[in-house]
Amino acid sequence: MVLGTPATIHAQSVAAGAVELPRRADTGAAAGVRVLLHRVARGSQGPIDSTLTDARGRFRIRFRPDTGALYLLSARHGGIEYFSSPVHTNPARPDTAIRVLVYDTSSTAPLQITARHIVVARPGEDGSRAVLELLVLRNDGVLARVAGDSTRPSWGMALPAGTTRVRLGESDLSPEAVTRRGDSLLVFAPIAPGEKQLTLEYQIPGDRRTVDFPLDTGATVNVLVEESAAKVSGGTLALADSQMVQGRWFHRWSGRIVQQPGVHLTLPLIGRTPRLLLAGLVAGVALVLGLAAWRVAARRPPRPQPAAPGQLIEALVELDARYAGRESEVPADEWSRYQEKRARLKGALETALAGVTASR
């Protein structure tokens, strides 16, 4: 699935390392934890071997890899499964320094939004305004945030009142774990230490003239609004500059929110934007602000994010499940688009794996 070539059996390889449990004072060994080796390939995916860690948290698994699969390790602690980065499968260079971090849990582990970027386009055909948000949620501790019970979320944030059509875009959290309830966005999934990046899309109804964005205090905020007559206030926000995206200008306010209530946006009465043009515009702004958001997040010491290769793998699995072996059944142009998309995903996965290799 991953490399697009027939699987080739190699000599025996090794995946070895330690499962570690960070605590406030130090990092201890996670003894007696079962470590699973997962194989992800075209025809199947799932665990193929396992072992228990010793008193020092060490483990070692020997396996025969093939070029048509990708291998990951996982360890479960406190009811949560934690995954490693992809395992190197070259038998000549065995991967023997793998660290799988697991965490104790708490329903009160502190979380904070450290950066938030809000983009507001001018009205569409129905008068509503499309909003794109990029935010960075950070868990600075050594405890994974979990819900107090199955009926409660592990974390939530307030949305602007009355907004509609809320959707989670490309994010570090699964869409199935995020839901809207009233004017709140709720997460029903554990949040491990480190940073989680979320993308939200929603609509401001056309009859709204003022919008309040509730924000955590201390967050770095950028607000981009397309309409020149709009006004933005709150915290230390100040008009910074303008940015052109796809030939159209956005006015940018930048600063920090030092106390509630957050950002206050005043909207003008103005003409509407064709729906298709608006969709393209929001996509363009997402690319521009995505780079800015991740640059802000990168100012803090980065933590490993093994989910990125995993997301690419899931995309490849889904794509192949839809098209693999069906060349004679689909139109030629659609098959060509499938191959092009698969090549892009494969290239992105190889780049991600190269980044993992370089970081070791």
C-alpha positions in Angstrom: 0.0 0.0 0.0 2.6 2.5 1.1 5.3 2.1 -1.6 3.1 0.8 -4.4 5.3 -2.2 -5.2 5.0 -5.9 -4.6 6.0 -6.9 -1.1 9.5 -8.2 -0.8 10.5 -10.3 2.2 13.7 -9.1 3.9 16.0 -10.6 6.4 15.0 -10.5 10.0 14.9 -7.0 11.5 14.7 -5.7 15.1 12.4 -3.2 16.9 13.7 -2.5 20.4 13.7 0.3 22.9 11.9 1.3 26.1 8.4 2.3 27.3 8.8 5.3 29.5 6.5 7.0 31.9 7.3 10.7 32.4 6.6 12.2 35.9 7.1 15.6 37.4 10.4 14.7 39.0 11.8 12.4 36.4 11.0 9.8 33.7 10.5 6.2 35.0 10.4 2.8 33.3 7.0 1.4 32.5 7.5 -2.3 33.5 5.2 -5.1 32.6 3.5 -3.2 29.7 2.5 -5.1 26.6 4.1 -3.7 23.5 2.4 -4.5 20.1 4.1 -4.4 16.7 1.6 -3.3 14.0 1.9 -4.0 10.3 0.0 -1.7 7.9 -0.2 -3.0 4.4 -2.5 -3.1 1.3 -4.4 -6.3 2.2 -4.4 -6.1 6.0 -3.4 -4.2 9.0 -3.1 -4.9 12.6 -0.8 -6.3 15.3 1.5 -9.1 14.3 3.6 -9.7 17.5 3.8 -8.5 21.1 6.0 -8.7 24.1 6.1 -7.4 27.7 8.5 -4.8 28.9 11.0 -5.9 31.6 11.7 -4.2 34.9 13.6 -1.4 33.1 10.8 -0.9 30.6 12.9 -2.5 27.8 11.5 -4.5 25.0 12.7 -6.3 21.8 10.8 -7.7 18.9 12.3 -9.5 15.9 10.3 -9.6 12.7 10.7 -10.1 9.0 9.6 -6.9 7.3 8.5 -6.4 3.7 8.7 -3.3 1.5 4.9 -3.2 1.0 4.2 -2.4 4.6 4.8 0.1 7.4 5.4 -0.9 11.0 4.5 0.9 14.2 4.7 0.0 17.9 2.1 0.7 20.5 1.8 0.5 24.3 -1.3 0.8 26.4 -1.3 2.6 29.8 -4.3 3.9 31.8 -6.7 2.6 29.1 -5.0 4.8 26.4 -3.0 3.4 23.4 0.2 5.3 22.6 2.0 4.9 19.3 5.7 5.2 18.3 7.1 6.7 15.2 7.4 4.3 12.2 9.9 1.6 12.8 13.0 1.5 10.6 13.1 -1.9 8.8 16.6 -2.1 7.4 18.1 -5.2 9.0 21.6 -3.7 8.6 20.6 -0.8 10.8 18.2 -2.2 13.4 15.9 0.3 15.2 17.0 -0.3 18.8 16.5 3.1 20.4 12.7 3.5 20.1 11.0 5.4 22.9 7.3 4.9 23.5 6.0 7.5 26.0 2.9 6.7 28.0 1.3 8.9 30.6 -0.7 8.8 33.8 -4.1 10.4 33.4 -6.1 13.2 35.1 -9.4 14.9 34.4 -8.0 18.1 35.6 -4.7 18.2 33.8 -4.3 21.9 32.6 -4.7 22.7 28.9 -4.2 26.0 27.2 -4.8 27.5 23.8 -1.4 29.1 23.0 -2.2 30.4 19.6 -5.4 31.2 17.7 -5.7 32.5 14.1 -9.2 33.6 12.9 -10.0 34.4 9.3 -13.3 36.0 8.4 -14.3 36.3 4.7 -16.8 38.7 3.3 -20.4 37.6 2.9 -21.4 34.8 0.5 -24.5 34.5 -1.6 -26.7 33.8 1.4 -25.2 36.7 3.4 -23.3 34.4 5.8 -19.6 34.8 6.4 -17.2 31.8 6.3 -14.8 31.6 9.3 -11.7 29.6 9.4 -9.9 29.1 12.7 -6.4 27.6 13.3 -5.6 27.0 16.9 -2.9 25.3 19.0 -3.9 23.5 22.1 -1.1 22.7 24.5 -0.8 20.3 27.4 2.4 21.4 29.2 2.2 18.7 32.0 3.1 15.0 32.3 -0.6 13.8 32.6 -2.9 13.0 29.8 -6.2 14.9 30.0 -9.2 12.5 30.2 -12.9 12.9 30.9 -14.2 12.5 34.4 -16.7 9.9 33.1 -18.1 8.7 29.8 -20.7 11.4 29.6 -18.3 14.3 29.9 -15.8 15.7 27.4 -12.1 15.7 28.2 -11.9 19.4 27.0 -14.2 22.0 25.5 -14.1 25.6 24.2 -16.7 28.2 23.7 -17.7 29.1 20.1 -19.1 32.5 19.0 -22.8 32.5 19.9 -25.1 31.6 17.0 -22.6 30.4 14.6 -23.6 27.5 12.3 -22.3 24.6 10.2 -19.3 23.9 12.5 -16.9 21.4 11.0 -13.5 20.1 12.1 -10.9 20.4 9.3 -7.5 18.7 9.1 -6.4 18.4 12.7 -4.5 16.2 15.2 -7.9 15.0 16.6 -10.3 12.7 14.9 -13.6 14.3 13.7 -15.4 11.4 15.5 -14.0 12.7 18.8 -15.2 16.2 18.4 -18.8 17.5 18.5 -20.8 20.7 19.0 -23.2 21.1 21.8 -25.0 24.4 21.9 -22.3 27.1 21.5 -19.5 24.8 22.7 -17.0 22.6 20.9 -16.4 19.4 22.9 -13.6 16.8 22.7 -14.3 13.3 23.8 -10.8 11.9 23.5 -7.7 11.8 25.7 -5.3 14.7 25.1 -1.7 13.6 25.8 1.1 16.1 26.7 2.4 18.1 23.9 0.6 20.2 21.2 -2.5 19.5 19.2 -3.4 21.6 16.2 -7.0 22.0 15.2 -8.7 23.6 12.2 -12.3 24.7 12.6 -14.7 26.0 9.9 -18.1 27.6 10.6 -20.5 30.3 9.4 -21.6 33.6 10.9 -25.2 34.2 10.0 -25.9 37.1 7.6 -28.0 39.1 10.1 -25.2 39.4 12.7 -23.4 42.7 13.0 -21.3 41.9 16.1 -19.5 38.7 17.0 -17.6 37.8 20.2 -14.9 35.1 20.1 -14.3 33.8 23.6 -10.6 33.2 24.1 -8.2 31.8 26.7 -6.1 34.5 28.3 -2.5 34.7 27.3 -3.1 33.3 23.8 -1.3 34.8 20.7 -4.1 35.9 18.4 -4.2 36.9 14.7 -7.5 38.1 13.2 -7.8 38.5 9.4 -10.9 40.1 8.1 -11.6 40.8 4.4 -14.0 43.6 4.8 -12.2 47.0 5.2 -15.0 48.5 7.2 -14.9 45.8 9.9 -13.5 46.6 13.3 -11.6 44.3 15.7 -10.9 44.9 19.4 -9.8 43.0 22.5 -6.7 42.5 24.6 -3.6 44.1 23.0 -4.9 43.5 19.5 -3.8 46.2 17.1 -4.1 46.7 13.4 -0.8 45.3 12.0 -0.8 45.1 8.2 -2.7 43.7 5.2 -2.1 40.5 3.4 -3.1 39.6 -0.2 -4.5 36.1 -0.7 -5.6 35.0 -4.2 -5.6 38.6 -5.3 -7.8 39.9 -2.4 -6.8 41.9 0.6 -7.3 40.9 4.3 -6.7 43.3 7.1 -4.8 41.8 10.0 -5.0 42.5 13.8 -2.4 40.9 16.0 -1.7 40.7 19.7 -2.6 38.8 22.9 -5.7 38.4 24.9 -4.8 39.2 28.5 -8.3 38.9 30.0 -11.8 37.9 29.1 -14.1 38.3 27.1 -11.8 37.9 24.1 -12.1 39.3 20.6 -15.0 41.6 19.6 -15.7 41.9 15.9 -18.0 44.5 14.4 -19.2 43.8 10.8 -20.4 46.2 8.2 -23.3 46.0 5.8 -21.8 45.1 2.4 -22.4 43.2 -0.8 -22.1 39.5 -1.1 -19.4 37.2 -2.5 -20.2 34.3 -5.0 -20.1 31.0 -3.1 -17.5 29.3 -5.3 -15.1 32.2 -5.1 -15.6 32.3 -1.3 -14.7 28.6 -1.0 -11.5 29.1 -3.0 -10.6 32.1 -1.0 -11.0 30.3 2.4 -8.9 27.5 1.1 -6.1 29.9 0.0 -6.2 31.7 3.4 -6.0 28.3 5.1 -2.7 27.6 3.4 -1.2 31.0 4.2 -2.3 31.1 7.8 -1.5 27.4 8.3 2.1 28.3 7.8 1.9 31.2 10.2 0.1 29.1 12.8 2.6 26.4 12.8 5.5 28.9 12.8 4.0 30.4 16.0 3.7 26.9 17.5 7.3 26.1 16.6 8.6 28.8 18.8 8.1 26.3 21.7 10.3 23.2 21.9 8.7 20.7 19.6 7.5 17.3 20.7 7.3 14.2 18.5 4.0 14.0 16.6 3.8 10.4 15.4 0.2 10.9 14.2 1.3 12.7 11.0 2.6 9.5 9.2 -0.3 7.6 10.7 -2.8 10.1 9.1 -1.0 9.6 5.7 -1.3 5.9 6.1 -5.0 6.1 6.9 -5.5 8.3 3.8 -3.6 5.7 1.6 -5.6 2.8 3.1 -8.9 4.6 2.4 -7.8 5.6 -1.2 -6.6 2.1 -2.0 -9.8 0.5 -0.5 -11.8 2.6 -3.0 -9.7 2.1 -6.1 -7.1 -0.7 -5.9 -7.7 -3.4 -8.4 -10.6 -1.6 -10.1 -8.8 0.0 -13.1 -11.1 -1.6 -15.6 -14.2 -0.5 -13.6 -13.5 3.3 -13.4 -13.2 5.9 -16.1 -9.6 6.6 -17.3 -9.5 10.2 -16.0 -10.7 9.1 -12.6 -8.1 6.3 -12.4 -5.4 8.9 -13.4 -6.6 11.2 -10.6 -6.4 8.3 -8.2 -2.8 7.5 -9.2 -1.8 11.2 -9.0 -3.3 11.5 -5.5 -1.7 8.3 -4.4 1.7 9.5 -5.6 1.3 12.7 -3.7 0.4 10.9 -0.5 3.3 8.5 -1.0 5.7 11.4 -1.4 4.3 13.1 1.7 4.7 9.9 3.7 8.3 9.4 2.5 9.1 13.0 3.5 7.5 12.4 6.9 9.5 9.3 7.4 12.7 11.0 6.3 12.0 13.7 8.9 11.6 11.0 11.6 14.9 9.5 10.5 16.7 12.8 10.6 15.4 13.6 14.1 16.8 10.4 15.6 
